Amino acid sequence: MKSLWMASLLAFPASFPGHAAPEPARGDPIGQEAASKGAGLDTARIEELTGLKGTLNKSENVFKLTAPRNDVPVTVDGRVLEPFMGLTTWAGFLPGQKAPCMVMGDLVLFQDEVNPVMSAALDNGLSVTALHNHFLYDEPRVFFMHIGGEGTADTLARGVRAALDAAKAVRARQPRPATNSAREAVPAKSSIPAEKLDALLDAKGQAKDGMYKAVFGRTVGMSCGCEVGKEMGVNTWSAFAGDAEHALVDGDFVTFEGELQPVLKALRHAGIEIVAIHSHMEGESPKAIFLHYWGVGRAEDLARAVKSALDTQHK
């Protein structure tokens, strides 16, 4: 595996952002002009801003950029997986209706890239709409971050480039994906200050063996006509372990329409890591999206971070 990885570094992909991309095919000026103007977008400008090469699908009017993730070899169940088999980052640009352009895409990331890339995307005009895995038994672990946005093509292209550059910066510092955060260890024996967290979270939490958990219920209607709430899993929760000065928090946020992006931004600005974004149900109303998170720090600071995200949600 080591020799395979070293070989990959020597053949770092020309298509990955920040490295010279292959020259476009020559000798077809009509086709090149169609690729530049046919989509109603300045596709040459999009390529320039993102650092990637794209292809125009005329039937769908979509200009799609792709970047095979072949800078680090990935094995799945013991076999090296080619980028063609699902390890390719992409972003599709489409002329918009309410805004000049809209973008959707899927970024292939290693676990130490996820949160820097998410912050870069959120801070540069993009939305993050899902975060999950596609494989079991993958080494190193691979995550897929779905992005979207509406605005000018320039703004969206710069947002895509910022996200790609954030991943590139992580790999420049450490070519091999990290397997842990290298943070200071959190004590195994817990003594979380429950009363202080109650006050900060405006909640009455549960305590067990020095740990602390607060749960905030919401309700949705299901297709069966039932209304389900906190005890059926429609809740936000935060669990704390460690002590006052060295604590960890993990938990789950339930978000409704218009809430996901503000919650993500609040958590990331407070240094909390996002580890998954997905649905837990189908057919519910309002639609619920759940995000899972993790943070390490002073217990009170972590509680303030969670509260800042709670405060962005509709009451």
N, C-alpha and C positions, 0 to 999 in steps of 0.2 A: 504493500500500500504506500510505503514511504517513497519508493522509487517512482511509482505512478504519480504521486503528488508533485515530486520534484520535476518530473517530465512535463507536467501540466504548467508549472510556473515558467519553464523555459519556453513554452508555447502559449503564453498568455494571449487570450483571444483578441484579434484585431477588432472584433465587433463589440467588445465590452466597452462601456462609456469611458472616455478619457484616453482611448488608444485609437490609433489610426484605423479607420474603417476602410473596407474594400472600395475601390473606385467603381462608380456606376458604369454600367454597360455603355459603350460608345457606338456611334454609327446609326443611331435611331433618333434623330432630332424630333420627329413627330411624336414618338412615344415619350420622349423626355419632356416635351412641352405639355403633353396630356398629364403626365405624372406631376408636373409642377402646378398646373392650373385646373385640371379636370375636376378636382374635388371641390372647387369653390374655396380652397384654402391655399395659402402660399406654402406648399409642401417643401420647397427648397429651404425656406426660412425655418420651418419646423425641424428639418434635418439639421440645419446649422445650430439651432438653439439646443437641441437635445443631444447632439453628437452621434446620432444613430441614423441609419439608412432605413427608408420605408418603402412600402409598395401600396399603390392605389388600387382598391377594388372598386371598379367603376359601377358595378351593379348595385352595391350598397353605399357608394359614395363615401367610403371609409379609407383614410390614409393610415396604415398600420406600420408601426415601428417594432422591430424585434431585436433582442440581444441575447443570444445563447449564453447560458451561465456555465461556461466551461473553464473558468479560471481556477476552480477548485474541483477536483474529481469527487463525485458522489457515488456511493454504492448503496443499493437497495437490496436487502436480503442477500448480501454477499456478492452481487453483480454490479459492475460499474454501469451506471445509467447514462446514456447519451442525452444531450440537450433536446434532441428531437422527440424523446420520450416524455417530455413534460417539464424540462428544466430551462425554459426560455421565457425571459421577461418580455412583455409586450405592452404597447400603449396604442390605442386606436383613436384617431381624431376624426370628428364628424362635424360638418357645418350645423350650427345650432338653430333653434327656433326663437327662444327668448334671449339668448346670448349669441354672439357670433360663432362660438365653437363649443363643443363639448368633448371631453376625453374620458375614456374608460381604459383600465389596464390591470395587469397582474404582475407584481414584482416578485422574482424568485430571490429569497434572502436566506442567509444563515442567521442563527439565533442571536449572535452578537451584533448583527446589523439591523435587526427589526426596529428597535426603538429610536436609534439615530435617524433611520430612514423615515419612520413615522413622523418624528418631529419636523424633519425637513419638508416632508409633503404638506403637513398641516400648516406650517409657517410660510408656505409659498403657494397658497391658493388652491391646494387640492384637498379633497375629502378622502378619508380612509373608510372603506365600507365593509371589509372583512379581513380577518387574519386567521389562518388555519394551516394544517398540514395536509399533504396529499398522499403521503406514504407512511408505511410502518417499516421498522428496521432500517431506516436510512442513516447513513454515516458520512459526513456530519449531518446533523439534523437540518432539515430544510423547511422553511415556512413560506407561505404565499400571501402577499398583501395585495388586496384589491383596492384600486384607487379610482376616483372619478372627479369630475369638476366641470364647471361651465364658466365661460369668460372669453377673453380674447385668445386667439391661438398662441400669441407670444407669451402671455401670462401662463397658460397651461403648459406650454413647452418648457418654459423656464422652471416650472414646478416639477415636471418630470425629470429634468436635468438635475435639479437640486437633490431629489431623492436618489437618483443614480449616483451622483457624486458623493452623497453621504455613505452609501455602501462601499464605494471605491476607497474612501478615506479610511474606513475601518480595516479593509484588507491591506491598505498600504502600511498601516501601523503594525498589523499582525497578519501575515499571509494565511496562516492556518486558523480557521474559525475556533474561537474560544469554547471551552466546555464548562466553564464556570465564570462567575463575575469577578472573582478575586477580591471581593469585599471582606471586611472584617467579620469574623464569625459571630452569629447571634447566639447568646447563651441557651443551652438546652433546658435549663431550669428557668421557668418564667415567673416574673413578678411585675406584671403590667399594672400601672396605676389606673384602676377601673373608674374611680370617681372623676378623675381629671378627663378621661376620655368620654365619659357620659356627658360632661359639661361641654366639651368641644364639639361633640357630634349631636348634641341636643337629643339624646336618646338614653334609654335605660338598657344597658347591655347585659349579657350573660357572662359569668366568670366561671372558669374551671381550671384548677391546678395552676393558677397564676396567669392563665391566658384570658383573653377578652374577646367577645364577639357582639356586634350590633347588627340587627336585621331591620330593614325598612321595606314593608310590604306595599304592593300595588295590585291592581286588579285588571283583568281583561275578560272579555266575553269570548267563549269558544263556539265552534260551529254547532255543538250539541245544544246550545241554548244555555249552557252552564256559565256561571261567573266563577272564575278561579283567582286566588290571591296568594298571599304570603306562604301559607302552608302547602300550596301546590307548586311552589317554586317560582312564583312571580315576585321576586324580591331582589333588593340590593343588600349585600351583606359585606361586613368587614371583620376579619379576624386578626388579632394581634398576639404575638408571642415574643419572648425575650424579656428585657427589662426596660426601664424608663429611657436609658441612654443608648441601648443597642437593641432595637426591636425590628421585627418584620411585620408587614401587613400583607394579607392576600384576601381576595374576595371576588365578587361578581356584581356588576351593575346591570340593571334592567333599564333600557332606554326606549322611549316611544318616539314617534315622528318628530324630527327636528332636534332631538336631544343628543344623538350620538356624537356629533362633531364637537359641540361645546364640552361634553364630558371628557372626550379624549384629549382635547386641548388643555383643559384644566389639570388633568392628571399628569400629562406629559410636562407641562410647565412647572409642576411641582416635583418632578423627578420620579414619578411613579411609572413603572414599566407595564406595558400592555402585552399580554401573552396570548390572547385569543379574542376574536370578535365573530359571533355567529348567532344563529337562531336556536331556540330550544323547542319550539312548537310550530305548528302550522294551522292556519285557519283562525287565528286569534284576532280580536279587534279591541283596541288598536294593535297594530303590528308591533311586536317587541323584538328588539335586538339586544343581545347580552354581550358584555365584554368582561373578560377576566383580567385581573391585574395583580401586581406584586411590587413591593417596595421595601427598602431597608433604610433605617435611620432612627432618629429619636422618636419615641412613641407619640409624643404630642405633635411633632411636626408631621408625622404620617397621618394622624387624625385630622389635622388641619387640611392636608392635601385631599383627603377623602371628602371632607365637608365642602371644600371649594368646588368639587365636582357635583356633589349633591345640590349645591345652591344654584347650579346652572339649569336644573331641571324644572319642568312645570310643576306647580304645586297642585 
